[in-house]
Amino acid sequence: MRTFALGLAVLCLIASGCTHPQPHAAAPRPVPAEYAHVDPAGACKLIDAGQVTVIDLRTPAEFAAGHIAGAQLVDCQAPGFAQTLEKLDHSHPYLVHCASGGRSSRSLVVFRQLGFVSVIHLDGGLHAWEAAGQPVQH
């Protein structure tokens, strides 16, 4: 019985120690306020109104073949992708896209981890943009 009581006491001490926060834990980054999704028509309205900066997450070769006017290239597959994003203004609204939406959708996690406040995803990427009759620059 004494062994059981001692074991129970040890378990209680261990369990109570696990519920207290670590004194050296890193402070969490702010939760992003807005992560929206838009179609090409919605993206066009935001761009025309000057409300967003367009970030093209494709490769340099894809970008050179055609991109949305005024877009900034930030290759999401390049080494140092997060470090490149870290240099941007986290409070500024960004419209992000890739070719069809896969890479840019996956990149939203990085934007969240870095604490970006307003990121808007162009659903369907540049393919949807072009299919909607929107212009690209070469």
Backbone as JSON, one array per atom type, in Angstrom:
{
  "sequence": "MRTFALGLAVLCLIASGCTHPQPHAAAPRPVPAEYAHVDPAGACKLIDAGQVTVIDLRTPAEFAAGHIAGAQLVDCQAPGFAQTLEKLDHSHPYLVHCASGGRSSRSLVVFRQLGFVSVIHLDGGLHAWEAAGQPVQH",
  "N": [[0.83, -1.19, 0.0], [1.96, 1.21, 0.79], [3.87, 1.59, -1.22], [2.23, 1.94, -3.41], [0.96, 4.38, -2.71], [3.16, 6.08, -2.65], [3.97, 5.95, -5.33], [1.71, 7.07, -6.54], [1.84, 9.64, -5.5], [4.21, 10.56, -6.69], [3.45, 10.5, -9.4], [1.44, 12.47, -9.35], [2.98, 14.74, -8.76], [4.59, 14.87, -11.04], [2.65, 15.22, -13.04], [1.52, 17.68, -12.23], [3.66, 19.35, -12.61], [3.86, 19.45, -15.35], [1.86, 21.09, -16.2], [2.45, 23.74, -15.91], [3.55, 26.71, -17.52], [6.58, 27.0, -19.42], [9.28, 28.96, -18.23], [11.01, 30.13, -20.04], [9.83, 30.07, -22.49], [9.2, 30.94, -25.89], [7.59, 33.93, -26.92], [4.4, 33.88, -28.44], [3.73, 34.6, -31.89], [1.74, 37.29, -33.25], [-1.66, 36.55, -34.08], [-2.68, 36.23, -37.4], [-4.8, 38.66, -38.91], [-6.31, 38.61, -41.24], [-6.9, 36.3, -43.7], [-7.75, 35.81, -46.65], [-9.51, 34.56, -49.55], [-9.62, 35.05, -53.01], [-11.19, 35.35, -56.23], [-10.17, 35.8, -59.7], [-11.53, 38.18, -60.54], [-12.08, 39.5, -58.11], [-9.46, 39.85, -57.22], [-8.5, 41.55, -59.18], [-9.97, 43.88, -58.66], [-8.92, 44.6, -56.14], [-6.25, 45.09, -56.83], [-6.49, 47.14, -58.76], [-7.53, 49.14, -57.14], [-5.37, 49.72, -55.65], [-4.92, 48.46, -53.25], [-3.39, 46.29, -52.47], [-0.21, 44.59, -52.52], [1.15, 42.66, -55.02], [2.41, 39.43, -54.79], [4.28, 37.2, -56.49], [4.75, 33.87, -56.4], [6.11, 32.05, -57.91], [8.69, 30.45, -59.94], [11.71, 32.11, -61.12], [11.91, 31.73, -63.95], [9.26, 31.12, -64.68], [8.04, 33.5, -63.95], [9.29, 35.29, -65.73], [8.15, 34.47, -68.08], [5.65, 35.53, -68.01], [3.66, 37.68, -66.03], [1.62, 39.21, -63.45], [1.1, 42.65, -63.78], [3.3, 44.75, -62.04], [3.84, 42.94, -60.05], [5.78, 41.41, -57.45], [8.49, 39.23, -57.44], [8.9, 36.39, -55.49], [10.31, 33.62, -55.04], [8.93, 30.74, -53.92], [10.08, 28.3, -53.69], [12.74, 28.62, -53.44], [15.86, 28.53, -51.64], [15.91, 30.03, -48.45], [13.44, 31.26, -48.5], [11.59, 31.97, -46.41], [13.19, 33.81, -45.02], [13.4, 35.82, -46.9], [10.74, 36.68, -47.04], [10.51, 37.61, -44.44], [11.71, 40.08, -44.49], [9.82, 41.77, -45.54], [7.12, 44.17, -45.05], [5.14, 43.32, -42.48], [2.62, 44.2, -41.82], [1.41, 45.13, -44.06], [-0.99, 44.68, -46.72], [-1.04, 41.79, -48.79], [-1.38, 40.21, -51.95], [-1.21, 36.99, -52.93], [0.08, 34.54, -55.21], [0.55, 31.64, -57.32], [1.24, 29.45, -60.02], [-1.07, 27.77, -60.31], [-2.26, 27.65, -57.83], [-1.5, 25.78, -55.92], [1.2, 25.84, -54.76], [1.13, 28.42, -53.68], [-0.99, 28.2, -51.88], [0.09, 26.39, -50.03], [2.14, 27.99, -49.09], [0.94, 29.8, -47.43], [1.05, 28.98, -44.81], [3.63, 29.65, -44.02], [3.52, 32.45, -44.18], [1.67, 32.87, -42.11], [3.11, 31.84, -39.9], [5.13, 33.72, -39.77], [3.77, 35.94, -38.99], [2.29, 37.68, -40.65], [-0.2, 40.08, -41.33], [-2.28, 40.56, -43.23], [-3.08, 38.63, -45.77], [-3.96, 37.7, -48.95], [-5.22, 35.25, -50.97], [-4.94, 34.36, -54.35], [-7.11, 32.43, -55.78], [-6.69, 29.62, -57.85], [-4.55, 30.72, -59.12], [-2.17, 32.13, -61.49], [-3.02, 30.89, -63.81], [-5.83, 30.87, -63.6], [-6.21, 33.62, -63.55], [-5.38, 34.4, -66.15], [-7.2, 32.87, -67.65], [-9.51, 34.22, -67.04], [-9.28, 36.36, -68.63], [-7.59, 38.38, -67.89], [-4.79, 40.63, -68.08], [-1.29, 39.87, -68.66], [2.12, 40.68, -68.01], [5.19, 40.69, -69.84]],
  "CA": [[0.0, 0.0, 0.0], [2.84, 2.35, 0.87], [4.47, 1.74, -2.54], [1.19, 2.51, -4.26], [0.78, 5.78, -2.32], [4.35, 6.8, -3.09], [3.88, 6.03, -6.79], [0.65, 8.02, -6.85], [2.35, 10.97, -5.17], [5.17, 10.91, -7.74], [2.67, 10.79, -10.61], [0.79, 13.77, -9.16], [4.01, 15.77, -8.88], [4.98, 14.95, -12.45], [1.53, 15.8, -13.78], [1.36, 19.1, -11.9], [4.8, 20.07, -13.2], [3.66, 19.58, -16.8], [0.81, 22.05, -16.54], [2.94, 25.1, -15.78], [4.3, 27.13, -18.7], [8.02, 27.12, -19.29], [9.62, 30.36, -18.04], [11.79, 30.64, -21.17], [9.13, 29.8, -23.75], [9.13, 32.09, -26.79], [6.28, 34.56, -27.02], [3.78, 33.56, -29.73], [3.55, 35.71, -32.82], [0.32, 37.67, -33.33], [-2.49, 35.78, -35.01], [-3.04, 37.06, -38.55], [-6.17, 39.16, -38.87], [-7.08, 38.35, -42.46], [-6.39, 35.41, -44.73], [-8.91, 35.66, -47.52], [-9.33, 33.96, -50.87], [-10.38, 35.78, -54.02], [-11.1, 34.9, -57.61], [-9.49, 36.84, -60.48], [-12.27, 39.45, -60.54], [-11.83, 40.13, -56.82], [-8.06, 40.25, -57.2], [-8.37, 42.71, -60.06], [-10.51, 45.03, -57.93], [-7.95, 44.97, -55.11], [-5.07, 45.64, -57.5], [-6.87, 48.42, -59.37], [-7.74, 50.11, -56.06], [-4.1, 49.95, -54.97], [-5.05, 47.99, -51.87], [-2.49, 45.17, -52.19], [1.01, 44.35, -53.3], [1.08, 41.3, -55.55], [3.61, 38.63, -54.66], [4.27, 36.03, -57.37], [5.55, 32.88, -55.69], [6.63, 31.08, -58.88], [10.13, 30.51, -60.2], [12.09, 33.22, -62.01], [11.59, 31.4, -65.35], [7.81, 31.27, -64.84], [7.78, 34.94, -63.85], [9.75, 35.92, -66.97], [7.23, 34.08, -69.16], [4.44, 36.34, -67.89], [3.25, 37.92, -64.65], [0.7, 40.33, -63.22], [1.83, 43.93, -63.77], [3.66, 45.27, -60.73], [4.08, 41.86, -59.08], [7.13, 41.16, -56.95], [8.83, 37.8, -57.45], [9.5, 35.77, -54.31], [10.24, 32.19, -55.36], [8.65, 29.99, -52.69], [10.89, 27.07, -53.68], [14.15, 29.0, -53.29], [16.38, 28.54, -50.27], [15.78, 31.35, -47.81], [12.11, 31.83, -48.77], [11.07, 32.62, -45.19], [14.03, 34.96, -44.71], [13.02, 36.87, -47.85], [9.45, 37.21, -46.58], [10.72, 38.29, -43.16], [12.14, 41.45, -44.78], [8.67, 42.56, -45.98], [6.28, 44.8, -44.03], [4.15, 42.32, -42.07], [1.3, 44.81, -41.64], [0.91, 45.51, -45.39], [-1.77, 43.61, -47.37], [-0.42, 41.16, -49.95], [-2.11, 39.25, -52.76], [-0.21, 36.0, -53.31], [-0.35, 33.53, -56.18], [1.56, 30.87, -58.06], [0.67, 29.13, -61.32], [-2.44, 27.26, -60.22], [-2.78, 27.77, -56.47], [-0.95, 24.78, -54.99], [2.35, 26.35, -54.0], [0.74, 29.6, -52.9], [-1.8, 27.72, -50.74], [1.01, 25.83, -49.04], [2.98, 29.05, -48.54], [0.19, 30.57, -46.44], [1.53, 28.56, -43.5], [4.82, 30.44, -43.72], [3.05, 33.81, -43.89], [1.07, 32.83, -40.77], [4.18, 31.67, -38.91], [5.9, 34.96, -39.68], [2.92, 36.97, -38.41], [1.71, 38.63, -41.6], [-1.55, 40.44, -40.89], [-3.29, 40.51, -44.28], [-2.64, 37.9, -46.95], [-5.11, 37.31, -49.76], [-4.8, 34.22, -51.92], [-5.61, 34.32, -55.65], [-7.47, 31.05, -56.05], [-6.46, 29.24, -59.24], [-3.28, 31.29, -59.54], [-2.05, 32.87, -62.74], [-3.83, 30.22, -64.83], [-7.2, 31.39, -63.47], [-6.12, 35.03, -63.92], [-5.35, 34.46, -67.62], [-8.46, 32.31, -68.15], [-10.53, 35.25, -66.85], [-9.03, 37.43, -69.59], [-6.77, 39.43, -67.28], [-3.52, 40.74, -68.79], [0.0, 39.57, -68.03], [3.28, 41.39, -68.54], [6.33, 39.8, -70.16]],
  "C": [[0.87, 1.25, 0.0], [3.5, 2.63, -0.5], [3.48, 2.37, -3.5], [1.0, 4.0, -3.98], [1.96, 6.62, -2.78], [4.34, 7.0, -4.61], [2.83, 7.05, -7.22], [1.11, 9.45, -6.58], [3.34, 11.45, -6.24], [4.45, 11.27, -9.02], [1.98, 12.15, -10.51], [1.79, 14.91, -9.31], [4.43, 15.96, -10.33], [3.88, 15.64, -13.25], [1.37, 17.28, -13.48], [2.49, 19.93, -12.48], [4.62, 20.3, -14.68], [2.65, 20.65, -17.17], [1.28, 23.5, -16.44], [3.73, 25.49, -17.02], [5.79, 27.25, -18.4], [8.39, 28.6, -19.15], [10.36, 30.96, -19.22], [11.11, 30.39, -22.51], [9.04, 31.08, -24.58], [7.71, 32.63, -26.83], [5.68, 34.24, -28.38], [3.66, 34.81, -30.59], [2.06, 36.06, -32.87], [-0.41, 36.82, -34.36], [-2.88, 36.69, -36.16], [-4.52, 37.43, -38.53], [-6.97, 38.74, -40.09], [-6.31, 37.45, -43.41], [-7.58, 35.05, -45.59], [-8.51, 34.97, -48.82], [-10.2, 34.75, -51.84], [-10.22, 35.1, -55.38], [-10.43, 36.01, -58.41], [-10.21, 38.18, -60.49], [-12.05, 40.21, -59.23], [-10.41, 40.63, -56.7], [-7.85, 41.51, -58.03], [-8.87, 43.98, -59.38], [-9.52, 45.53, -56.88], [-6.72, 45.64, -55.72], [-5.37, 47.02, -58.07], [-7.06, 49.51, -58.32], [-6.45, 50.41, -55.3], [-4.09, 49.45, -53.54], [-4.09, 46.88, -51.49], [-1.21, 45.28, -53.0], [0.94, 42.89, -53.74], [2.44, 40.63, -55.37], [3.42, 37.36, -55.48], [5.25, 35.03, -56.77], [6.15, 31.82, -56.62], [8.14, 31.23, -59.04], [10.45, 31.71, -61.09], [11.76, 32.95, -63.48], [10.09, 31.56, -65.61], [7.43, 32.76, -64.84], [8.14, 35.65, -65.15], [8.82, 35.61, -68.14], [5.93, 34.87, -69.12], [4.01, 36.46, -66.45], [2.27, 39.08, -64.57], [1.53, 41.6, -63.11], [2.06, 44.4, -62.34], [3.96, 44.21, -59.69], [5.54, 41.79, -58.69], [7.35, 39.65, -56.95], [9.47, 37.41, -56.13], [9.3, 34.26, -54.5], [10.08, 31.37, -54.08], [9.46, 28.69, -52.6], [12.38, 27.37, -53.48], [14.59, 28.87, -51.84], [16.25, 29.96, -49.69], [14.44, 32.02, -48.07], [11.58, 32.6, -47.56], [11.88, 33.86, -44.83], [13.72, 36.13, -45.65], [11.7, 37.51, -47.42], [9.62, 38.03, -45.31], [11.08, 39.76, -43.36], [10.98, 42.36, -45.2], [7.92, 43.15, -44.79], [5.14, 43.85, -43.69], [2.74, 42.89, -41.92], [0.66, 45.21, -42.97], [0.08, 44.37, -45.98], [-1.1, 43.11, -48.65], [-1.42, 40.22, -50.63], [-1.06, 38.26, -53.27], [-0.8, 35.01, -54.31], [0.85, 32.77, -56.71], [0.93, 30.57, -59.42], [-0.78, 28.7, -61.22], [-3.03, 27.26, -58.82], [-2.19, 26.8, -55.47], [0.18, 25.31, -54.13], [1.96, 27.52, -53.12], [-0.14, 29.2, -51.71], [-0.9, 27.18, -49.64], [1.86, 26.91, -48.38], [2.25, 29.87, -47.47], [0.62, 30.22, -45.02], [2.73, 29.41, -43.09], [4.44, 31.89, -43.39], [2.46, 33.88, -42.49], [2.15, 32.75, -39.7], [4.98, 32.95, -38.71], [5.07, 36.13, -39.15], [2.39, 38.01, -39.36], [0.24, 38.84, -41.26], [-2.6, 40.24, -41.98], [-2.69, 39.88, -45.54], [-3.88, 37.4, -47.67], [-4.61, 36.39, -50.86], [-5.63, 34.3, -53.2], [-5.87, 32.86, -55.98], [-7.32, 30.75, -57.55], [-5.21, 29.82, -59.84], [-3.33, 32.03, -60.86], [-2.85, 32.22, -63.86], [-5.27, 30.74, -64.8], [-7.24, 32.86, -63.89], [-6.18, 35.18, -65.44], [-6.65, 33.94, -68.23], [-9.6, 33.31, -68.02], [-10.31, 36.44, -67.77], [-8.21, 38.58, -69.04], [-5.4, 39.45, -67.95], [-2.32, 40.3, -67.96], [1.08, 40.38, -68.74], [4.4, 40.4, -68.81], [7.62, 40.57, -69.98]]
}
